Amino acid sequence: MPTAAPTPEGPRASHLLGHPPDARPLLLNCDDLGLNEWVNLAVIESIQQGIAASCSLMTPCHAAPHALRLA
């Protein structure tokens, strides 16, 4: 027998971020920053254009210093 999910008290996080109360926003994270220079440029451009919300830096990769300079 299915049961209803518990309802949280107060507003949802999406509403607190300025979205309608029933919105389900998608936050994109770019992985592999630092993999190579082309990936670095694409990640930075995605964030600047508002496509992605965050990224993950791979510090052991050879292009990590380049990524840090771009950031």
C-alpha positions as a Markdown table, in Angstrom:
| # | Residue | x | y | z |
|---|---|---|---|---|
| 1 | Met | 0.0 | 0.0 | 0.0 |
| 2 | Pro | 1.6 | 3.3 | -1.1 |
| 3 | Thr | 2.0 | 6.0 | 1.5 |
| 4 | Ala | 2.3 | 9.7 | 1.0 |
| 5 | Ala | 5.8 | 11.2 | 1.4 |
| 6 | Pro | 6.2 | 13.4 | 4.4 |
| 7 | Thr | 5.7 | 17.1 | 3.7 |
| 8 | Pro | 8.5 | 19.4 | 4.9 |
| 9 | Glu | 7.5 | 22.3 | 7.0 |
| 10 | Gly | 8.2 | 25.7 | 5.4 |
| 11 | Pro | 9.2 | 26.6 | 1.9 |
| 12 | Arg | 11.2 | 24.4 | -0.4 |
| 13 | Ala | 14.8 | 25.2 | -1.3 |
| 14 | Ser | 13.8 | 26.0 | -4.9 |
| 15 | His | 11.3 | 28.6 | -3.7 |
| 16 | Leu | 14.0 | 30.2 | -1.5 |
| 17 | Leu | 16.2 | 30.5 | -4.6 |
| 18 | Gly | 13.5 | 32.5 | -6.4 |
| 19 | His | 11.8 | 29.7 | -8.3 |
| 20 | Pro | 8.1 | 28.9 | -8.2 |
| 21 | Pro | 7.3 | 26.7 | -5.2 |
| 22 | Asp | 6.7 | 23.6 | -7.4 |
| 23 | Ala | 9.9 | 24.1 | -9.5 |
| 24 | Arg | 12.5 | 21.4 | -9.7 |
| 25 | Pro | 15.7 | 23.3 | -10.8 |
| 26 | Leu | 18.6 | 21.4 | -12.4 |
| 27 | Leu | 22.0 | 22.4 | -11.3 |
| 28 | Leu | 24.8 | 21.3 | -13.6 |
| 29 | Asn | 28.3 | 20.6 | -12.4 |
| 30 | Cys | 31.1 | 20.4 | -14.9 |
| 31 | Asp | 33.6 | 17.6 | -14.1 |
| 32 | Asp | 37.1 | 17.2 | -15.3 |
| 33 | Leu | 38.3 | 20.8 | -15.0 |
| 34 | Gly | 42.1 | 20.5 | -15.3 |
| 35 | Leu | 42.0 | 17.5 | -17.7 |
| 36 | Asn | 43.3 | 19.6 | -20.6 |
| 37 | Glu | 43.2 | 23.2 | -21.9 |
| 38 | Trp | 40.2 | 22.7 | -24.2 |
| 39 | Val | 38.1 | 21.2 | -21.3 |
| 40 | Asn | 39.2 | 24.1 | -19.1 |
| 41 | Leu | 38.0 | 26.7 | -21.6 |
| 42 | Ala | 34.7 | 24.9 | -22.2 |
| 43 | Val | 34.0 | 24.6 | -18.4 |
| 44 | Ile | 34.8 | 28.3 | -17.8 |
| 45 | Glu | 32.6 | 29.3 | -20.7 |
| 46 | Ser | 29.8 | 27.1 | -19.5 |
| 47 | Ile | 29.8 | 28.8 | -16.1 |
| 48 | Gln | 30.2 | 32.3 | -17.5 |
| 49 | Gln | 27.2 | 31.7 | -19.8 |
| 50 | Gly | 25.1 | 30.4 | -16.9 |
| 51 | Ile | 24.8 | 26.9 | -18.3 |
| 52 | Ala | 26.7 | 25.2 | -15.4 |
| 53 | Ala | 26.6 | 26.2 | -11.7 |
| 54 | Ser | 29.9 | 24.7 | -10.6 |
| 55 | Cys | 32.8 | 22.6 | -11.5 |
| 56 | Ser | 35.2 | 20.1 | -10.1 |
| 57 | Leu | 39.0 | 20.6 | -10.4 |
| 58 | Met | 41.2 | 17.5 | -11.0 |
| 59 | Thr | 44.4 | 18.7 | -9.4 |
| 60 | Pro | 46.6 | 15.8 | -10.5 |
| 61 | Cys | 46.0 | 16.5 | -14.2 |
| 62 | His | 48.6 | 18.4 | -16.3 |
| 63 | Ala | 46.2 | 21.3 | -17.1 |
| 64 | Ala | 45.2 | 22.1 | -13.5 |
| 65 | Pro | 47.6 | 25.1 | -13.3 |
| 66 | His | 45.9 | 26.4 | -16.5 |
| 67 | Ala | 42.5 | 25.9 | -15.0 |
| 68 | Leu | 43.5 | 27.8 | -11.8 |
| 69 | Arg | 44.7 | 30.7 | -13.9 |
| 70 | Leu | 41.4 | 30.8 | -15.8 |
| 71 | Ala | 39.4 | 30.7 | -12.6 |
